[in-house]
Amino acid sequence: QVQLVESGGGLAQTGASLRLSCAVSGRTFSTYVMGWFRQAPGKEREFVATISGSGGRTYLADSVKGRFTISRGNAKNTAILQMNSLKPEDTAVYYCAGKIVPDGSDYVMRLGVEYDYWGQGTQVTVSS
């Protein structure tokens, strides 16, 4: 059974940084395209960032470009979301998502419906 586990959320002040991590457990021999989404209270879930299975291709939402980066961790099938210059509007529950893809692929996925696996979410709160 595949599980995605996020860590690293918390409370930060405007302009500070936080780092979110996501690790896949179960079927770790497979390759996953991974993404981050977020949902603020009263709003729909929105795409934040995605990284290909190979790690060679990334895509970020316009709202976070220049402030956030997504990368692969040292362990296979981990994804890191580095969030810098945080703003109050970044406050949300952040979800990690994954989908099994062919090894070495450069697929990136921006739509939530494209993903098969989701983490439980981690809260990020940015105070002004």
MOPAC internal coordinates of N, CA, C and O (Angstrom, degrees):
PM7 1SCF
backbone

  N    0.0000 0     0.00 0     0.00 0    0    0    0
  C    1.4624 1     0.00 0     0.00 0    1    0    0
  C    1.5165 1   109.60 1     0.00 0    2    1    0
  O    1.2310 1   121.02 1   -48.81 1    3    2    1
  N    1.3128 1   115.66 1   131.19 1    3    2    1
  C    1.4629 1   120.62 1  -178.06 1    5    3    2
  C    1.5244 1   109.64 1   -86.85 1    6    5    3
  O    1.2310 1   121.25 1   -47.18 1    7    6    5
  N    1.3132 1   115.22 1   132.82 1    7    6    5
  C    1.4672 1   121.34 1   174.30 1    9    7    6
  C    1.5160 1   109.24 1  -132.37 1   10    9    7
  O    1.2310 1   121.30 1   -37.31 1   11   10    9
  N    1.3185 1   115.11 1   142.69 1   11   10    9
  C    1.4571 1   121.46 1   173.79 1   13   11   10
  C    1.5234 1   108.01 1  -113.77 1   14   13   11
  O    1.2310 1   120.89 1   -49.42 1   15   14   13
  N    1.3048 1   115.90 1   130.58 1   15   14   13
  C    1.4540 1   120.48 1  -177.42 1   17   15   14
  C    1.5174 1   109.70 1  -122.76 1   18   17   15
  O    1.2310 1   120.85 1   -59.59 1   19   18   17
  N    1.3321 1   115.97 1   120.41 1   19   18   17
  C    1.4550 1   121.45 1   178.44 1   21   19   18
  C    1.5262 1   110.08 1   -94.86 1   22   21   19
  O    1.2310 1   121.31 1   -25.91 1   23   22   21
  N    1.3154 1   115.09 1   154.09 1   23   22   21
  C    1.4522 1   120.93 1   173.51 1   25   23   22
  C    1.5185 1   108.64 1  -152.45 1   26   25   23
  O    1.2310 1   120.98 1   -18.76 1   27   26   25
  N    1.3363 1   115.73 1   161.24 1   27   26   25
  C    1.4587 1   119.97 1   172.93 1   29   27   26
  C    1.5076 1   116.22 1   105.81 1   30   29   27
  O    1.2310 1   119.19 1   178.79 1   31   30   29
  N    1.3065 1   119.15 1    -1.21 1   31   30   29
  C    1.4614 1   119.49 1   178.60 1   33   31   30
  C    1.5245 1   110.81 1   -72.89 1   34   33   31
  O    1.2310 1   121.46 1    -1.41 1   35   34   33
  N    1.3236 1   114.80 1   178.59 1   35   34   33
  C    1.4503 1   119.00 1   178.28 1   37   35   34
  C    1.5073 1   111.99 1   154.83 1   38   37   35
  O    1.2310 1   121.44 1    19.93 1   39   38   37
  N    1.3188 1   114.86 1  -160.07 1   39   38   37
  C    1.4580 1   122.45 1  -178.10 1   41   39   38
  C    1.5144 1   109.93 1  -103.84 1   42   41   39
  O    1.2310 1   120.55 1   -45.37 1   43   42   41
  N    1.3420 1   116.55 1   134.63 1   43   42   41
  C    1.4602 1   121.23 1   178.79 1   45   43   42
  C    1.5226 1   108.88 1  -141.41 1   46   45   43
  O    1.2310 1   120.69 1   -22.35 1   47   46   45
  N    1.3013 1   116.28 1   157.65 1   47   46   45
  C    1.4510 1   121.35 1   175.32 1   49   47   46
  C    1.5258 1   110.04 1   -90.00 1   50   49   47
  O    1.2310 1   120.74 1   -20.63 1   51   50   49
  N    1.2951 1   116.19 1   159.37 1   51   50   49
  C    1.4698 1   121.25 1   176.83 1   53   51   50
  C    1.5290 1   109.13 1   -54.80 1   54   53   51
  O    1.2310 1   121.36 1   -47.96 1   55   54   53
  N    1.3287 1   115.01 1   132.04 1   55   54   53
  C    1.4467 1   121.39 1   179.56 1   57   55   54
  C    1.5165 1   114.99 1    91.10 1   58   57   55
  O    1.2310 1   120.65 1   169.94 1   59   58   57
  N    1.3144 1   116.36 1   -10.06 1   59   58   57
  C    1.4655 1   120.64 1  -179.72 1   61   59   58
  C    1.5268 1   111.07 1   -82.19 1   62   61   59
  O    1.2310 1   121.41 1     1.96 1   63   62   61
  N    1.3257 1   114.91 1  -178.04 1   63   62   61
  C    1.4658 1   121.01 1  -178.56 1   65   63   62
  C    1.5162 1   109.99 1  -125.56 1   66   65   63
  O    1.2310 1   121.25 1   -29.39 1   67   66   65
  N    1.3230 1   115.21 1   150.61 1   67   66   65
  C    1.4520 1   122.95 1   170.71 1   69   67   66
  C    1.5246 1   107.92 1  -140.24 1   70   69   67
  O    1.2310 1   121.70 1   -24.66 1   71   70   69
  N    1.3250 1   114.36 1   155.34 1   71   70   69
  C    1.4619 1   120.33 1  -179.59 1   73   71   70
  C    1.5192 1   108.17 1  -127.56 1   74   73   71
  O    1.2310 1   120.92 1   -57.11 1   75   74   73
  N    1.3173 1   115.85 1   122.89 1   75   74   73
  C    1.4531 1   121.11 1   177.07 1   77   75   74
  C    1.5183 1   109.75 1  -104.38 1   78   77   75
  O    1.2310 1   121.06 1   -38.72 1   79   78   77
  N    1.3143 1   115.58 1   141.28 1   79   78   77
  C    1.4583 1   121.11 1   177.29 1   81   79   78
  C    1.5167 1   109.79 1  -122.42 1   82   81   79
  O    1.2310 1   121.03 1   -30.28 1   83   82   81
  N    1.3110 1   115.63 1   149.72 1   83   82   81
  C    1.4553 1   121.70 1   177.25 1   85   83   82
  C    1.5189 1   107.95 1  -138.64 1   86   85   83
  O    1.2310 1   120.91 1   -50.51 1   87   86   85
  N    1.3157 1   115.86 1   129.49 1   87   86   85
  C    1.4548 1   120.74 1  -179.66 1   89   87   86
  C    1.5194 1   109.87 1  -126.14 1   90   89   87
  O    1.2310 1   121.23 1   -41.60 1   91   90   89
  N    1.3239 1   115.25 1   138.40 1   91   90   89
  C    1.4604 1   121.91 1   177.34 1   93   91   90
  C    1.5240 1   108.91 1   -92.00 1   94   93   91
  O    1.2310 1   120.66 1   -45.78 1   95   94   93
  N    1.3135 1   116.35 1   134.22 1   95   94   93
  C    1.4531 1   121.06 1   171.41 1   97   95   94
  C    1.5272 1   108.66 1  -122.55 1   98   97   95
  O    1.2310 1   120.98 1   -31.60 1   99   98   97
  N    1.3214 1   115.73 1   148.40 1   99   98   97
  C    1.4582 1   119.60 1  -175.27 1  101   99   98
  C    1.5152 1   109.86 1    80.52 1  102  101   99
  O    1.2310 1   119.43 1   -45.59 1  103  102  101
  N    1.2930 1   118.69 1   134.41 1  103  102  101
  C    1.4671 1   124.08 1  -177.05 1  105  103  102
  C    1.5230 1   110.92 1    50.45 1  106  105  103
  O    1.2310 1   120.44 1  -136.86 1  107  106  105
  N    1.3091 1   116.76 1    43.14 1  107  106  105
  C    1.4552 1   120.30 1  -177.88 1  109  107  106
  C    1.5185 1   112.78 1   -73.27 1  110  109  107
  O    1.2310 1   120.08 1   170.02 1  111  110  109
  N    1.3422 1   117.46 1    -9.98 1  111  110  109
  C    1.4524 1   119.88 1   177.34 1  113  111  110
  C    1.5218 1   111.41 1   -75.40 1  114  113  111
  O    1.2310 1   120.41 1   165.12 1  115  114  113
  N    1.3480 1   116.82 1   -14.88 1  115  114  113
  C    1.4653 1   120.83 1   179.28 1  117  115  114
  C    1.5258 1   110.15 1   -83.25 1  118  117  115
  O    1.2310 1   121.47 1   -14.92 1  119  118  117
  N    1.3122 1   114.79 1   165.08 1  119  118  117
  C    1.4588 1   122.00 1   176.83 1  121  119  118
  C    1.5246 1   108.61 1  -106.01 1  122  121  119
  O    1.2310 1   121.42 1   -42.91 1  123  122  121
  N    1.3281 1   114.88 1   137.09 1  123  122  121
  C    1.4598 1   120.12 1  -175.37 1  125  123  122
  C    1.5241 1   110.86 1  -122.62 1  126  125  123
  O    1.2310 1   120.46 1   -43.78 1  127  126  125
  N    1.3164 1   116.72 1   136.22 1  127  126  125
  C    1.4598 1   119.14 1   160.12 1  129  127  126
  C    1.5262 1   104.82 1   -80.74 1  130  129  127
  O    1.2310 1   120.00 1   -39.77 1  131  130  129
  N    1.3047 1   117.61 1   140.23 1  131  130  129
  C    1.4504 1   121.30 1  -175.09 1  133  131  130
  C    1.5156 1   111.25 1  -128.69 1  134  133  131
  O    1.2310 1   121.30 1   -29.85 1  135  134  133
  N    1.2989 1   115.12 1   150.15 1  135  134  133
  C    1.4574 1   119.46 1  -178.81 1  137  135  134
  C    1.5124 1   111.49 1  -144.57 1  138  137  135
  O    1.2310 1   121.50 1   -16.08 1  139  138  137
  N    1.3119 1   114.74 1   163.92 1  139  138  137
  C    1.4597 1   122.42 1   174.05 1  141  139  138
  C    1.5333 1   108.65 1  -122.44 1  142  141  139
  O    1.2310 1   121.64 1   -44.48 1  143  142  141
  N    1.2968 1   114.48 1   135.52 1  143  142  141
  C    1.4599 1   122.13 1   175.52 1  145  143  142
  C    1.5191 1   107.74 1  -128.62 1  146  145  143
  O    1.2310 1   120.76 1   -15.84 1  147  146  145
  N    1.3168 1   116.16 1   164.16 1  147  146  145
  C    1.4678 1   118.99 1   176.92 1  149  147  146
  C    1.5178 1   109.84 1  -143.64 1  150  149  147
  O    1.2310 1   121.84 1   -25.57 1  151  150  149
  N    1.3247 1   114.08 1   154.43 1  151  150  149
  C    1.4585 1   120.15 1   178.07 1  153  151  150
  C    1.5213 1   109.28 1  -139.49 1  154  153  151
  O    1.2310 1   121.25 1   -62.25 1  155  154  153
  N    1.3125 1   115.21 1   117.75 1  155  154  153
  C    1.4564 1   121.56 1   176.84 1  157  155  154
  C    1.5291 1   109.36 1   -89.90 1  158  157  155
  O    1.2310 1   119.95 1   -22.21 1  159  158  157
  N    1.3218 1   117.70 1   157.79 1  159  158  157
  C    1.4712 1   120.42 1  -179.96 1  161  159  158
  C    1.5204 1   111.65 1   -55.99 1  162  161  159
  O    1.2310 1   120.66 1   -50.92 1  163  162  161
  N    1.3244 1   116.34 1   129.08 1  163  162  161
  C    1.4503 1   121.34 1   177.57 1  165  163  162
  C    1.5209 1   115.14 1    77.22 1  166  165  163
  O    1.2310 1   120.45 1  -174.64 1  167  166  165
  N    1.3285 1   116.74 1     5.36 1  167  166  165
  C    1.4717 1   120.47 1  -178.75 1  169  167  166
  C    1.5105 1   110.15 1  -121.69 1  170  169  167
  O    1.2310 1   121.20 1   -17.73 1  171  170  169
  N    1.3292 1   115.31 1   162.27 1  171  170  169
  C    1.4490 1   120.49 1   176.95 1  173  171  170
  C    1.5157 1   110.21 1   -77.85 1  174  173  171
  O    1.2310 1   121.70 1   -22.97 1  175  174  173
  N    1.3240 1   114.36 1   157.03 1  175  174  173
  C    1.4583 1   119.62 1   175.82 1  177  175  174
  C    1.5341 1   109.10 1   -63.71 1  178  177  175
  O    1.2310 1   120.76 1   -40.61 1  179  178  177
  N    1.3307 1   116.15 1   139.39 1  179  178  177
  C    1.4550 1   120.14 1   179.27 1  181  179  178
  C    1.5177 1   111.21 1  -130.12 1  182  181  179
  O    1.2310 1   121.78 1   -29.37 1  183  182  181
  N    1.3112 1   114.19 1   150.63 1  183  182  181
  C    1.4570 1   122.24 1   178.77 1  185  183  182
  C    1.5202 1   109.87 1   -71.10 1  186  185  183
  O    1.2310 1   120.68 1   -37.73 1  187  186  185
  N    1.3428 1   116.31 1   142.27 1  187  186  185
  C    1.4601 1   121.88 1   176.96 1  189  187  186
  C    1.5231 1   111.20 1  -117.63 1  190  189  187
  O    1.2310 1   120.52 1   126.20 1  191  190  189
  N    1.3357 1   116.61 1   -53.80 1  191  190  189
  C    1.4566 1   119.26 1  -174.46 1  193  191  190
  C    1.5218 1   109.44 1  -162.42 1  194  193  191
  O    1.2310 1   121.33 1   -24.09 1  195  194  193
  N    1.3438 1   115.06 1   155.91 1  195  194  193
  C    1.4552 1   120.78 1   176.65 1  197  195  194
  C    1.5239 1   109.66 1  -145.31 1  198  197  195
  O    1.2310 1   120.95 1   -28.10 1  199  198  197
  N    1.3319 1   115.78 1   151.90 1  199  198  197
  C    1.4518 1   121.14 1   178.47 1  201  199  198
  C    1.5162 1   108.30 1  -137.37 1  202  201  199
  O    1.2310 1   120.43 1   -39.91 1  203  202  201
  N    1.3280 1   116.78 1   140.09 1  203  202  201
  C    1.4503 1   121.69 1  -177.38 1  205  203  202
  C    1.5244 1   111.32 1   -71.64 1  206  205  203
  O    1.2310 1   121.08 1   -14.09 1  207  206  205
  N    1.3209 1   115.53 1   165.91 1  207  206  205
  C    1.4446 1   120.66 1   179.40 1  209  207  206
  C    1.5226 1   112.50 1   -60.12 1  210  209  207
  O    1.2310 1   120.57 1   144.06 1  211  210  209
  N    1.3085 1   116.52 1   -35.94 1  211  210  209
  C    1.4624 1   120.93 1   178.94 1  213  211  210
  C    1.5232 1   112.21 1   -77.17 1  214  213  211
  O    1.2310 1   120.63 1   162.96 1  215  214  213
  N    1.3393 1   116.40 1   -17.04 1  215  214  213
  C    1.4554 1   120.60 1  -175.68 1  217  215  214
  C    1.5129 1   113.29 1    82.37 1  218  217  215
  O    1.2310 1   120.54 1   179.27 1  219  218  217
  N    1.3296 1   116.58 1    -0.73 1  219  218  217
  C    1.4521 1   119.84 1  -174.67 1  221  219  218
  C    1.5108 1   115.25 1   -86.36 1  222  221  219
  O    1.2310 1   120.57 1   170.20 1  223  222  221
  N    1.3053 1   116.51 1    -9.80 1  223  222  221
  C    1.4541 1   120.27 1  -177.82 1  225  223  222
  C    1.5128 1   109.85 1  -134.99 1  226  225  223
  O    1.2310 1   121.32 1   -45.14 1  227  226  225
  N    1.3236 1   115.07 1   134.86 1  227  226  225
  C    1.4684 1   120.82 1   178.40 1  229  227  226
  C    1.5233 1   109.73 1  -134.03 1  230  229  227
  O    1.2310 1   121.53 1   -18.29 1  231  230  229
  N    1.3156 1   114.68 1   161.71 1  231  230  229
  C    1.4655 1   120.00 1   175.64 1  233  231  230
  C    1.5148 1   107.18 1  -149.94 1  234  233  231
  O    1.2310 1   120.33 1   -45.62 1  235  234  233
  N    1.3312 1   116.97 1   134.38 1  235  234  233
  C    1.4558 1   121.79 1  -179.19 1  237  235  234
  C    1.5210 1   110.48 1  -124.51 1  238  237  235
  O    1.2310 1   120.81 1   -30.18 1  239  238  237
  N    1.2978 1   116.05 1   149.82 1  239  238  237
  C    1.4567 1   121.51 1   175.07 1  241  239  238
  C    1.5226 1   109.94 1   -65.24 1  242  241  239
  O    1.2310 1   120.78 1   -30.90 1  243  242  241
  N    1.3210 1   116.11 1   149.10 1  243  242  241
  C    1.4625 1   120.49 1  -179.42 1  245  243  242
  C    1.5269 1   111.59 1   -57.29 1  246  245  243
  O    1.2310 1   120.73 1   145.74 1  247  246  245
  N    1.3285 1   116.22 1   -34.26 1  247  246  245
  C    1.4581 1   120.58 1  -176.01 1  249  247  246
  C    1.5231 1   113.42 1   -66.76 1  250  249  247
  O    1.2310 1   119.95 1   162.88 1  251  250  249
  N    1.3302 1   117.69 1   -17.12 1  251  250  249
  C    1.4615 1   120.05 1  -177.64 1  253  251  250
  C    1.5242 1   113.17 1  -120.51 1  254  253  251
  O    1.2310 1   120.06 1   175.22 1  255  254  253
  N    1.3216 1   117.48 1    -4.78 1  255  254  253
  C    1.4710 1   120.18 1   179.44 1  257  255  254
  C    1.5144 1   110.06 1   -58.76 1  258  257  255
  O    1.2310 1   121.38 1   -43.05 1  259  258  257
  N    1.3304 1   114.96 1   136.95 1  259  258  257
  C    1.4568 1   119.98 1  -179.24 1  261  259  258
  C    1.5209 1   113.20 1    87.59 1  262  261  259
  O    1.2310 1   120.49 1   167.14 1  263  262  261
  N    1.3219 1   116.66 1   -12.86 1  263  262  261
  C    1.4692 1   120.61 1   179.43 1  265  263  262
  C    1.5323 1   112.18 1  -119.15 1  266  265  263
  O    1.2310 1   120.22 1   141.57 1  267  266  265
  N    1.3201 1   117.18 1   -38.43 1  267  266  265
  C    1.4634 1   122.43 1  -178.62 1  269  267  266
  C    1.5172 1   109.71 1  -107.75 1  270  269  267
  O    1.2310 1   120.89 1   -29.87 1  271  270  269
  N    1.3157 1   115.91 1   150.13 1  271  270  269
  C    1.4484 1   121.56 1   169.78 1  273  271  270
  C    1.5276 1   108.76 1  -133.85 1  274  273  271
  O    1.2310 1   120.87 1   -27.83 1  275  274  273
  N    1.3233 1   115.94 1   152.17 1  275  274  273
  C    1.4617 1   121.48 1   175.81 1  277  275  274
  C    1.5209 1   107.37 1  -121.58 1  278  277  275
  O    1.2310 1   120.79 1   -40.37 1  279  278  277
  N    1.3165 1   116.10 1   139.63 1  279  278  277
  C    1.4584 1   120.73 1  -178.93 1  281  279  278
  C    1.5230 1   109.14 1  -149.95 1  282  281  279
  O    1.2310 1   121.68 1   -11.91 1  283  282  281
  N    1.3188 1   114.38 1   168.09 1  283  282  281
  C    1.4568 1   120.40 1   174.22 1  285  283  282
  C    1.5228 1   108.65 1   -87.13 1  286  285  283
  O    1.2310 1   120.73 1   -36.27 1  287  286  285
  N    1.3133 1   116.21 1   143.73 1  287  286  285
  C    1.4489 1   119.75 1   174.01 1  289  287  286
  C    1.5160 1   110.35 1   -80.52 1  290  289  287
  O    1.2310 1   120.57 1    -1.05 1  291  290  289
  N    1.3272 1   116.52 1   178.95 1  291  290  289
  C    1.4600 1   120.98 1  -179.98 1  293  291  290
  C    1.5295 1   111.94 1   -65.84 1  294  293  291
  O    1.2310 1   120.37 1   145.20 1  295  294  293
  N    1.3031 1   116.90 1   -34.80 1  295  294  293
  C    1.4625 1   120.85 1   177.45 1  297  295  294
  C    1.5185 1   109.04 1   -82.96 1  298  297  295
  O    1.2310 1   120.85 1   -33.97 1  299  298  297
  N    1.3093 1   115.98 1   146.03 1  299  298  297
  C    1.4573 1   119.67 1   178.46 1  301  299  298
  C    1.5286 1   109.13 1   -62.09 1  302  301  299
  O    1.2310 1   121.03 1   -35.00 1  303  302  301
  N    1.2942 1   115.64 1   145.00 1  303  302  301
  C    1.4563 1   122.05 1   176.81 1  305  303  302
  C    1.5208 1   113.24 1    61.84 1  306  305  303
  O    1.2310 1   121.94 1  -137.94 1  307  306  305
  N    1.3193 1   113.88 1    42.06 1  307  306  305
  C    1.4608 1   120.66 1   167.08 1  309  307  306
  C    1.5265 1   107.59 1  -122.97 1  310  309  307
  O    1.2310 1   121.29 1   -29.19 1  311  310  309
  N    1.3001 1   115.14 1   150.81 1  311  310  309
  C    1.4617 1   120.31 1   179.23 1  313  311  310
  C    1.5166 1   108.82 1  -134.95 1  314  313  311
  O    1.2310 1   121.69 1   -43.78 1  315  314  313
  N    1.3040 1   114.38 1   136.22 1  315  314  313
  C    1.4645 1   121.76 1  -178.28 1  317  315  314
  C    1.5299 1   108.68 1  -114.76 1  318  317  315
  O    1.2310 1   120.72 1   -49.62 1  319  318  317
  N    1.3174 1   116.23 1   130.38 1  319  318  317
  C    1.4616 1   121.02 1   172.65 1  321  319  318
  C    1.5249 1   107.59 1  -112.32 1  322  321  319
  O    1.2310 1   120.98 1   -72.49 1  323  322  321
  N    1.3138 1   115.74 1   107.51 1  323  322  321
  C    1.4571 1   121.37 1   177.54 1  325  323  322
  C    1.5170 1   108.48 1   -91.93 1  326  325  323
  O    1.2310 1   120.98 1   -60.62 1  327  326  325
  N    1.3130 1   115.73 1   119.38 1  327  326  325
  C    1.4582 1   121.03 1  -175.68 1  329  327  326
  C    1.5225 1   109.18 1  -113.68 1  330  329  327
  O    1.2310 1   120.91 1   -66.03 1  331  330  329
  N    1.3129 1   115.86 1   113.97 1  331  330  329
  C    1.4681 1   122.21 1   178.93 1  333  331  330
  C    1.5264 1   110.21 1  -113.18 1  334  333  331
  O    1.2310 1   120.86 1   -15.73 1  335  334  333
  N    1.2943 1   115.95 1   164.27 1  335  334  333
  C    1.4698 1   122.14 1   178.03 1  337  335  334
  C    1.5238 1   111.51 1    48.05 1  338  337  335
  O    1.2310 1   121.30 1  -129.76 1  339  338  337
  N    1.3089 1   115.11 1    50.24 1  339  338  337
  C    1.4617 1   120.51 1  -175.74 1  341  339  338
  C    1.5255 1   111.88 1   -62.67 1  342  341  339
  O    1.2310 1   121.86 1   -33.79 1  343  342  341
  N    1.3233 1   114.05 1   146.21 1  343  342  341
  C    1.4630 1   122.03 1   178.72 1  345  343  342
  C    1.5278 1   109.27 1  -122.06 1  346  345  343
  O    1.2310 1   120.06 1   -23.31 1  347  346  345
  N    1.3221 1   117.50 1   156.69 1  347  346  345
  C    1.4714 1   118.72 1   177.28 1  349  347  346
  C    1.5286 1   112.85 1   -55.45 1  350  349  347
  O    1.2310 1   120.28 1   147.85 1  351  350  349
  N    1.3220 1   117.06 1   -32.15 1  351  350  349
  C    1.4782 1   119.69 1  -179.82 1  353  351  350
  C    1.5214 1   113.49 1   -71.83 1  354  353  351
  O    1.2310 1   120.28 1   174.71 1  355  354  353
  N    1.3309 1   117.06 1    -5.29 1  355  354  353
  C    1.4629 1   121.03 1   173.21 1  357  355  354
  C    1.5279 1   111.43 1   -82.87 1  358  357  355
  O    1.2310 1   120.21 1   172.75 1  359  358  357
  N    1.3027 1   117.21 1    -7.25 1  359  358  357
  C    1.4634 1   120.93 1   179.65 1  361  359  358
  C    1.5206 1   110.50 1   -62.46 1  362  361  359
  O    1.2310 1   121.04 1   -55.69 1  363  362  361
  N    1.3269 1   115.62 1   124.31 1  363  362  361
  C    1.4620 1   121.06 1  -176.58 1  365  363  362
  C    1.5259 1   108.71 1  -177.81 1  366  365  363
  O    1.2310 1   121.40 1    -8.86 1  367  366  365
  N    1.3234 1   114.93 1   171.14 1  367  366  365
  C    1.4590 1   120.30 1   165.59 1  369  367  366
  C    1.5279 1   106.71 1   -89.21 1  370  369  367
  O    1.2310 1   121.20 1   -53.41 1  371  370  369
  N    1.3044 1   115.32 1   126.59 1  371  370  369
  C    1.4670 1   121.22 1  -178.39 1  373  371  370
  C    1.5236 1   109.44 1  -100.66 1  374  373  371
  O    1.2310 1   121.36 1   -48.95 1  375  374  373
  N    1.3352 1   115.01 1   131.05 1  375  374  373
  C    1.4582 1   121.67 1  -178.34 1  377  375  374
  C    1.5198 1   110.20 1  -117.67 1  378  377  375
  O    1.2310 1   121.55 1   -42.01 1  379  378  377
  N    1.3046 1   114.64 1   137.99 1  379  378  377
  C    1.4569 1   121.93 1   173.19 1  381  379  378
  C    1.5281 1   107.91 1   -94.98 1  382  381  379
  O    1.2310 1   120.30 1   -35.77 1  383  382  381
  N    1.3225 1   117.04 1   144.23 1  383  382  381
  C    1.4611 1   121.84 1   179.20 1  385  383  382
  C    1.5170 1   109.56 1  -136.75 1  386  385  383
  O    1.2310 1   121.14 1   -27.27 1  387  386  385
  N    1.3356 1   115.43 1   152.73 1  387  386  385
  C    1.4486 1   119.80 1  -179.38 1  389  387  386
  C    1.5152 1   112.71 1  -146.84 1  390  389  387
  O    1.2310 1   121.36 1   -25.27 1  391  390  389
  N    1.3231 1   115.00 1   154.73 1  391  390  389
  C    1.4637 1   121.30 1   175.81 1  393  391  390
  C    1.5179 1   108.00 1  -146.96 1  394  393  391
  O    1.2310 1   120.50 1   -44.28 1  395  394  393
  N    1.3099 1   116.65 1   135.72 1  395  394  393
  C    1.4603 1   121.47 1   178.83 1  397  395  394
  C    1.5371 1   109.04 1   -71.07 1  398  397  395
  O    1.2310 1   121.29 1   -48.06 1  399  398  397
  N    1.3281 1   115.14 1   131.94 1  399  398  397
  C    1.4690 1   121.87 1   179.21 1  401  399  398
  C    1.5305 1   108.48 1  -135.10 1  402  401  399
  O    1.2310 1   120.19 1   -15.32 1  403  402  401
  N    1.3371 1   117.24 1   164.68 1  403  402  401
  C    1.4729 1   119.34 1   177.60 1  405  403  402
  C    1.5262 1   111.36 1   -58.75 1  406  405  403
  O    1.2310 1   121.17 1   -35.71 1  407  406  405
  N    1.3057 1   115.36 1   144.29 1  407  406  405
  C    1.4552 1   120.63 1  -179.57 1  409  407  406
  C    1.5302 1   110.01 1   -59.14 1  410  409  407
  O    1.2310 1   120.36 1   -46.77 1  411  410  409
  N    1.3281 1   116.92 1   133.23 1  411  410  409
  C    1.4535 1   121.37 1   178.27 1  413  411  410
  C    1.5180 1   114.55 1    83.72 1  414  413  411
  O    1.2310 1   119.80 1  -177.08 1  415  414  413
  N    1.3369 1   117.98 1     2.92 1  415  414  413
  C    1.4642 1   119.75 1  -177.59 1  417  415  414
  C    1.5138 1   111.46 1   -71.65 1  418  417  415
  O    1.2310 1   121.26 1   -20.54 1  419  418  417
  N    1.3298 1   115.20 1   159.46 1  419  418  417
  C    1.4615 1   122.33 1   177.63 1  421  419  418
  C    1.5194 1   112.21 1  -113.34 1  422  421  419
  O    1.2310 1   120.81 1  -157.00 1  423  422  421
  N    1.3354 1   116.05 1    23.00 1  423  422  421
  C    1.4622 1   117.99 1   178.34 1  425  423  422
  C    1.5238 1   110.06 1   -65.93 1  426  425  423
  O    1.2310 1   120.71 1   -40.59 1  427  426  425
  N    1.3274 1   116.24 1   139.41 1  427  426  425
  C    1.4523 1   121.40 1   166.94 1  429  427  426
  C    1.5205 1   106.16 1  -125.61 1  430  429  427
  O    1.2310 1   120.05 1   -30.24 1  431  430  429
  N    1.3128 1   117.50 1   149.76 1  431  430  429
  C    1.4609 1   120.90 1  -173.45 1  433  431  430
  C    1.5197 1   109.86 1  -134.09 1  434  433  431
  O    1.2310 1   121.01 1   -55.87 1  435  434  433
  N    1.3157 1   115.68 1   124.13 1  435  434  433
  C    1.4563 1   121.68 1  -176.60 1  437  435  434
  C    1.5277 1   113.70 1  -104.10 1  438  437  435
  O    1.2310 1   120.68 1   170.97 1  439  438  437
  N    1.3219 1   116.31 1    -9.03 1  439  438  437
  C    1.4610 1   119.37 1  -177.95 1  441  439  438
  C    1.5205 1   110.73 1  -103.09 1  442  441  439
  O    1.2310 1   120.54 1   -45.18 1  443  442  441
  N    1.3130 1   116.56 1   134.82 1  443  442  441
  C    1.4446 1   120.37 1  -179.51 1  445  443  442
  C    1.5090 1   113.36 1   -60.05 1  446  445  443
  O    1.2310 1   120.51 1   146.23 1  447  446  445
  N    1.3288 1   116.62 1   -33.77 1  447  446  445
  C    1.4656 1   120.03 1  -177.08 1  449  447  446
  C    1.5228 1   112.31 1   -67.74 1  450  449  447
  O    1.2310 1   120.48 1   164.82 1  451  450  449
  N    1.3360 1   116.68 1   -15.18 1  451  450  449
  C    1.4596 1   119.53 1  -179.42 1  453  451  450
  C    1.5328 1   111.91 1   -78.33 1  454  453  451
  O    1.2310 1   120.50 1   163.62 1  455  454  453
  N    1.3141 1   116.66 1   -16.38 1  455  454  453
  C    1.4634 1   120.25 1  -175.46 1  457  455  454
  C    1.5239 1   111.89 1   -93.94 1  458  457  455
  O    1.2310 1   121.39 1   -33.04 1  459  458  457
  N    1.3159 1   114.94 1   146.96 1  459  458  457
  C    1.4639 1   121.01 1  -179.32 1  461  459  458
  C    1.5218 1   112.96 1  -101.42 1  462  461  459
  O    1.2310 1   120.23 1   155.26 1  463  462  461
  N    1.3062 1   117.17 1   -24.74 1  463  462  461
  C    1.4649 1   120.34 1  -173.57 1  465  463  462
  C    1.5211 1   110.26 1  -127.35 1  466  465  463
  O    1.2310 1   121.51 1   -37.90 1  467  466  465
  N    1.3391 1   114.72 1   142.10 1  467  466  465
  C    1.4605 1   121.21 1  -177.77 1  469  467  466
  C    1.5191 1   111.29 1  -135.55 1  470  469  467
  O    1.2310 1   121.16 1   -33.86 1  471  470  469
  N    1.3216 1   115.39 1   146.14 1  471  470  469
  C    1.4494 1   120.09 1   172.85 1  473  471  470
  C    1.5138 1   111.15 1   -83.77 1  474  473  471
  O    1.2310 1   121.42 1    -1.36 1  475  474  473
  N    1.3219 1   114.90 1   178.64 1  475  474  473
  C    1.4591 1   119.98 1  -175.41 1  477  475  474
  C    1.5240 1   112.65 1   -83.26 1  478  477  475
  O    1.2310 1   120.50 1   166.11 1  479  478  477
  N    1.3109 1   116.65 1   -13.89 1  479  478  477
  C    1.4558 1   121.38 1   178.53 1  481  479  478
  C    1.5164 1   112.24 1    96.83 1  482  481  479
  O    1.2310 1   121.20 1   -30.90 1  483  482  481
  N    1.3165 1   115.31 1   149.10 1  483  482  481
  C    1.4528 1   121.69 1   176.30 1  485  483  482
  C    1.5234 1   108.81 1  -136.13 1  486  485  483
  O    1.2310 1   120.85 1   -43.98 1  487  486  485
  N    1.3196 1   115.97 1   136.02 1  487  486  485
  C    1.4660 1   120.62 1  -174.85 1  489  487  486
  C    1.5153 1   111.00 1   -81.55 1  490  489  487
  O    1.2310 1   120.96 1   -46.67 1  491  490  489
  N    1.3180 1   115.78 1   133.33 1  491  490  489
  C    1.4608 1   122.60 1   171.44 1  493  491  490
  C    1.5268 1   106.97 1  -121.13 1  494  493  491
  O    1.2310 1   120.84 1   -55.88 1  495  494  493
  N    1.3085 1   115.99 1   124.12 1  495  494  493
  C    1.4558 1   121.07 1   179.25 1  497  495  494
  C    1.5225 1   108.74 1  -124.72 1  498  497  495
  O    1.2310 1   120.66 1   -55.61 1  499  498  497
  N    1.3215 1   116.34 1   124.39 1  499  498  497
  C    1.4607 1   121.80 1  -179.85 1  501  499  498
  C    1.5233 1   108.49 1  -113.44 1  502  501  499
  O    1.2310 1   120.93 1   -60.02 1  503  502  501
  N    1.3177 1   115.83 1   119.98 1  503  502  501
  C    1.4603 1   120.46 1  -178.48 1  505  503  502
  C    1.5206 1   110.36 1   -94.31 1  506  505  503
  O    1.2310 1   120.95 1   -32.24 1  507  506  505
  N    1.3150 1   115.79 1   147.76 1  507  506  505
  C    1.4651 1   120.43 1  -179.28 1  509  507  506
  C    1.5195 1   111.17 1   -89.92 1  510  509  507
  O    1.2310 1   120.10 1   180.00 1  511  510  509

